Amino acid sequence: MDTLVSYYGLVVGAILIIIGIYGLLNSKNLVRILLSSEIIFNSAILLVFSGFSLLGRIYIPIVFSIFAVSMALVEAVVAFAAIFLYYRNKKSLEVE
């Protein structure tokens, strides 16, 4: 049963990466671009968890996830600050 859940995690992670890449390539709004990059980042975490659970290693993804969540928080804060400054200068969130 555990391997079945891990395979579902791999499939869902791959689908989320495809959705994130599609959103990243077809959007001109900065907030959508940021959210698409977050989807890709979080699906990579899901793929790492699923892959290592198939291998039977539990502790490596836990350490990686703590690092990844802290990096995602820093990325979100910096990205929203950059978006705020871009909006103050251009009065729009559309990428030209």
Summary of the structure (lengths in Angstrom):
residues: 96
radius of gyration: 16.3
end to end distance: 48.9
largest distance: 53.6
contacts: 267
relative contact order: 0.15
helix: 86%
strand: 2%
